[in-house]
Amino acid sequence: MKKFKYIAFIFSALGMLSVSCENDRDNNLPGAAIYIVNDGLQTSETFYSVDEVAKTPVRVFRSGYFDQTVMASVELSEKVLAEYNRINAADYKLLPEEYYEVDAKPIALTSDNRAGNLYVTFTDPAALFALKESEGLENYVIPLELVSDGVVNNDHNSILILPDVLEQVLLSLDQAETQFIVDGGVSPDDRKLTVSVARPLKEDVVVSLDMSQEAIDWYNTAHHTSFRLPSSGFASVAENSLVLKSGQTSVSTTLRVDPSGWDGEPCAVPVRLVADGFAVDPDKECLLLHFAPASEDFKMYEPLDRYGWKIDGQYYHGTVGGSGKQIPTLWRIIDGVAVNSFWDAPYNSSAVSDPNKGKMPIDFTIDFGAVKTVCGLGIRNRDGAYCDRLKAGYFEISKDGDNWARVAEFGFVKGQVDPNLDYKYWFEPAEARYMRMTITESNAINGEYHQASLAEAYAYAPADKPYKPLSKLSQEGWSVDANSYQNNDTCGKLIDGNVGSHWEAGYNSGSKTPDNLKLPFVIQVDMASVQSIDGVEMWRRNTIGKNESIFGLKSGSIWVSERADDSDWKTSTAWQTSGAWTKAGEFDFELNASILVGPFYYMLPQTTNARYIRIYITDSNDKNTTRDTAAISEISAVRK
């Protein structure tokens, strides 16, 4: 029966509230109760004498369901100290105010944010530790009382904070860092390694320098890398265990690298400082020497396909207009065109995007589109007189876009840069979706502007056999024809060796082939004689950023044959089933899927004799009732 009366009372109360004025809806609810959550005697969060400042929170909470905001703060209170000492028969003293500050600004507690922190800040931990050494801190407290315009819970309205400051004895390996050494033949290298501590210790301390698999595993876990140990005997230290004697602040040994122990593949030598019972400075804990072969000395790789890559960055000098929008020139780093196609970092005040105001460092990020196993990254400098603007920087990779690992560094000497060379940087295979290139120094400084330029960026995957680039056949003596083209010389541009020129299908009444403005389009290349080939290389039109007609070409197929057909190849598809033609592959360029111009390779099942290459285009990304569009820059044959 009591339960029924209780329910009835609730419904009665709700009925009263429902007919009340909305502004009086809190009249029958209890008021706020403000209190300190961690009240009473509390020890501060532990901090160290080497810290610049240290904060300890005072947690404040308000109860009750109401809309009004209440303010809460704490203030120093000798009354709280005296009362605590009286009740607990204690003898705590007020910590002098020069060692700390109490938040002066109150916090607002609302119906949506009913809790918050006020802070006591220890402004000079080193001085506080000196007081601890001279007098001790066990009887010093900071007594605080809660102050609020709401109702304060008097049973939980005060806190006394005992400071907990420690001296942090940190051991460090003075040479600790990550160094990237790119060298085709490692030279003998003796390095002095020193373990040190800030002040003399009272007793001997034994430390060790760990160069084992466990050390490299620790480094890889901590830095999201995949470095591997070199062969046994490649690197060693004179003493693995060192004694830091009482009264001393340092002890040294020697690291030696023996070039005869290197197998020529990427590897890393870890030297990790381990000291049982003592803390090691996390920033000075490990020396890692990463050894990588020079660009052309490592062959066990294959280039990643760059189709579908995306690039993002905040540093670019200009944009290029296209289809009513402006495209940052960063896209040129992954367009496949190395000549007269490059990105410039901001080089004067007219820069479009320049958060650093012309200064270094600057960076950009490439998204591979999916997680790949990579073992190297590469770049091609800008061609021409500005090829050596880059001076120094580094590469990082990431699997998720949040955790980054530095895997290589680059450096260029002004006047010694080859604009026709791909510079490659090798490291241990690792999974990554993203590559970030950070440029830290420039060889071309113009007042405030530290200039940088780049033509291309690449990535490489590990391979089972040495990589050998495909070789292109000479196009001398070749000829080409098509069933559709806009101008007389358009077809010849397919075989002129210039990826900046292109063939284009007829697109208006002024076309030289006015009756063939619609798909399918057919192109035939005559190599003048029968050639032994392994595949066909094709480049899309290179005009992205002007009118984006790179995206016109969509899908089709590529074929080769030793002999030609009669003239109906331009209008008939019978040749595809005649048995004289072998399909090398199919292409399908989705609209806006990638800005890569080329090269694209279509490989035959085996080495084949052929004189003719035929491109059969079946679909376009740009069609209307009058015409369909398609454009190709270059066609060539390749051998393995």
HELIX and SHEET records of a PDB file:
HELIX    1   1 LYS A    2  SER A   18  1                                  17    
HELIX    2   2 GLU A   22  ASP A   24  5                                   3    
HELIX    3   3 GLU A   78  ASN A   88  1                                  11    
HELIX    4   4 GLU A   97  TYR A   99  5                                   3    
HELIX    5   5 PRO A  125  SER A  134  1                                  10    
HELIX    6   6 GLN A  213  HIS A  223  1                                  11    
HELIX    7   7 PRO A  259  GLY A  261  5                                   3    
HELIX    8   8 PRO A  282  LYS A  284  5                                   3    
HELIX    9   9 SER A  295  ASP A  297  5                                   3    
HELIX   10  10 THR A  329  ILE A  334  5                                   6    
HELIX   11  11 GLY A  384  TYR A  386  5                                   3    
HELIX   12  12 CYS A  491  ILE A  495  5                                   5    
HELIX   13  13 SER A  549  PHE A  551  5                                   3    
HELIX   14  14 SER A  567  LYS A  570  5                                   4    
HELIX   15  15 ALA A  574  THR A  577  5                                   4    
SHEET    1   A 5 TYR A 100  VAL A 102  0                                        
SHEET    2   A 5 ALA A 115  PHE A 122 -1                                        
SHEET    3   A 5 ALA A  54  SER A  63 -1                                        
SHEET    4   A 5 ALA A  33  ILE A  36 -1                                        
SHEET    5   A 5 VAL A 151  VAL A 152  1                                        
SHEET    1   B 5 GLY A  40  THR A  43  0                                        
SHEET    2   B 5 SER A 158  LEU A 162  1                                        
SHEET    3   B 5 TYR A 140  SER A 148 -1                                        
SHEET    4   B 5 VAL A  70  LEU A  76 -1                                        
SHEET    5   B 5 ILE A 107  LEU A 109 -1                                        
SHEET    1   C 4 GLY A  40  THR A  43  0                                        
SHEET    2   C 4 SER A 158  LEU A 162  1                                        
SHEET    3   C 4 TYR A 140  SER A 148 -1                                        
SHEET    4   C 4 LYS A  93  LEU A  94  1                                        
SHEET    1   D 2 PHE A  47  TYR A  48  0                                        
SHEET    2   D 2 VAL A 165  LEU A 166  1                                        
SHEET    1   E 5 ALA A 235  VAL A 237  0                                        
SHEET    2   E 5 SER A 250  VAL A 257 -1                                        
SHEET    3   E 5 ASP A 189  VAL A 197 -1                                        
SHEET    4   E 5 LEU A 170  LEU A 173 -1                                        
SHEET    5   E 5 ALA A 279  VAL A 280  1                                        
SHEET    1   F 5 THR A 178  VAL A 182  0                                        
SHEET    2   F 5 CYS A 286  ALA A 292  1                                        
SHEET    3   F 5 CYS A 267  VAL A 274 -1                                        
SHEET    4   F 5 VAL A 205  ASP A 210 -1                                        
SHEET    5   F 5 SER A 241  LEU A 244 -1                                        
SHEET    1   G 4 TYR A 301  PRO A 303  0                                        
SHEET    2   G 4 GLU A 456  PRO A 462 -1                                        
SHEET    3   G 4 ILE A 362  ARG A 380 -1                                        
SHEET    4   G 4 LYS A 310  GLY A 313 -1                                        
SHEET    1   H 6 TYR A 301  PRO A 303  0                                        
SHEET    2   H 6 GLU A 456  PRO A 462 -1                                        
SHEET    3   H 6 ILE A 362  ARG A 380 -1                                        
SHEET    4   H 6 ASP A 422  SER A 442 -1                                        
SHEET    5   H 6 LEU A 390  SER A 398 -1                                        
SHEET    6   H 6 TRP A 404  GLY A 411 -1                                        
SHEET    1   I 2 THR A 319  GLY A 322  0                                        
SHEET    2   I 2 LYS A 325  PRO A 328 -1                                        
SHEET    1   J 2 TRP A 343  ASP A 344  0                                        
SHEET    2   J 2 SER A 453  LEU A 454 -1                                        
SHEET    1   K 2 ALA A 444  ASN A 446  0                                        
SHEET    2   K 2 TYR A 449  GLN A 451 -1                                        
SHEET    1   L 3 SER A 471  LYS A 472  0                                        
SHEET    2   L 3 ALA A 631  ARG A 639 -1                                        
SHEET    3   L 3 TRP A 503  GLU A 504 -1                                        
SHEET    1   M 4 SER A 471  LYS A 472  0                                        
SHEET    2   M 4 ALA A 631  ARG A 639 -1                                        
SHEET    3   M 4 PHE A 521  ARG A 540 -1                                        
SHEET    4   M 4 SER A 479  ALA A 482 -1                                        
SHEET    1   N 6 SER A 471  LYS A 472  0                                        
SHEET    2   N 6 ALA A 631  ARG A 639 -1                                        
SHEET    3   N 6 PHE A 521  ARG A 540 -1                                        
SHEET    4   N 6 PHE A 600  SER A 620 -1                                        
SHEET    5   N 6 LEU A 553  SER A 561 -1                                        
SHEET    6   N 6 THR A 582  ASP A 588 -1                                        
END                                                                             
